[in-house]
Amino acid sequence: MWKISACFLAYFVMKACSFPALNSTKIVNSLYRVSLKTGTGDDCSMDLFGGAFVTIDGMKHEHCQTPELDHSGDDFEEGQTDTYVGEALGECAEIDFTNGIFQFTVHHSGSDGWCFEEGEVELRDGTVVPCIANTFLDDGNEFVCPSFKLGKDEA
């Protein structure tokens, strides 16, 4: 009799203690990673007098902005790819891009210019949006990276 009662009690406790919030948790398709590559050539790297941040625009008009992207050590050195995850992404690590990304924009800040060669952002569902820029950013310039490709007739 104790076996049946113990099993019944265990079943009852599991049912009574199940939390609907835990059972219906929705996975947020937020920003997981930003990678930015610095080009090579004269004055391509960026020092303390320059910085970069990213804004993301979602398909349903969601929007977020990362803090200025910075690691301990040297970021944005010639030929180097810098990758940012976690807290470095600020609010973008929490915004749900349910239907994906429309575009992301790489913004320059400060007085030291930078050669933005390429970048990519990755969402938590594994979607990667690449961007080839091959441009020089300085004094607040920005480069818009669309998440779609134009067809022959649209270019």
N, C-alpha and C positions, 0 to 999 in steps of 0.2 A: 504494500500500500504506500509506503514512503517513496518508492521509486516513481510511481505514478504521480503522487502529489508533488514531489520535487520537480519532475518534468513539467507538470502543469504550471507550477509556480514560476519556473524558469521561462516558459512560454509566455505567461501572463506579464511578467516583468519586462521581457523583450518588447512585447506589443505596447505596453503602457509607457515605456520609456523611449519609444522610437519618436524622434523629432522630425516633424514634417519639413522643417527648414533644411535638415541634413539630407532627407530623402529627395528633396526637390531642388537641390543645389544646381544652379545653372553655371556652366563653365563660361567664363568671360574670355572673349577672343580679343585680348588686349595686346599691346605692343610687348614683344618679348626681347627683341634685340635690334640695335642700330649699329651698323658698321660703315665707317667712312674711310676712304683711302686718299692719302695725300699724293699728288703727282710728283714728278721729278723735274728738276731744272732750277734755274736761278730764282731765288726768293720764293720757293714753293712751300717750305715749312713755315709754321706759324709759332711765335713765341708767346710770352705772357701778355703781350699787348693786343692779342687777337683771340677770338673764340668762335665757337659754332654751337648752334642748337637746331633742333628739328621740330617742325610742326607737321601734324598728321591730320588729314581730312578724310573722313569716312564716307561711304556710299549713302548713308542716311543722315548726312550733315553733322556727324559727330566730329569733334575737334579737340585737339590737345597740343600742348607745347612741352617739350622736354626742358629741363634746366640747361644752362650752358654745360656742354659735355666736357668732362674733365676727369682724368685719372690722376693718381699720384704718379709722378714721373713726367716724362715728356710725351705729350700728345701732338698729333699733327706734324710729325717729322717726315722729311722727304722719303717717298716710297713706302711708307708705313701704313698699315691698316689698323685703325683703332676700333675696338668693339666695346659697346656699352650695353649693360643689362641691369636688371634689378632697380635699386634706388636711383641710379643715374638717369633713369627714364622718367622719374617724377610721376605726375598724374597720368601720363600715357600708359603706365603699367597697370592702370585700373580702368581706363575707358574701354567699353565694349564695342568693338568694331564688328558687330554681328554680320553685316553683309560685306565686309572687307574694306579695303582702302581705295579711295578715289585717287589721291595723290599724297606725296609728302614733299616738304620744302626744306631745303638746307639753307639756314640763315648764317651769315657772317656777322660778327660783332667786333668792334675795336678797330685799331689803326694798323695792325700788322696783317697784310694780305695773305692769302692761302690758295694753293692750287688744289681744287676739289676735282679729283680724277673720277671717282666712282663711289657709290654707296649702295646700301640695301637695308631694308627694314624687314623684320620677320615678326609675324603674329604668332600667338600661342597655338593656333591650329596648324602651324607649319607653313603657312603661306609666306613666300618670300617675294618681295617687290624690289627688283634691281633697278639701278639708275646709272647710266653712263653720262658724266657731266663734261669732263675735260675742259674746265673753265677756271678762271681766276676770280676769286671773290675778295672784296675789300670794302671797308667803310660801310657796312650794313647791306651789301648786296645779298641776293638770294638766288637759289636755283630750284625750279620746280621740277619734280620728278613724277610724271604721271604713272599710274599703275596699269595703264592700257597701252596698246600699240595701235597707231593709226594705220588704216589700210592704205593701199596704193592711191585710191581715189581721194582720200582725206588729207594726205600729206601736202 
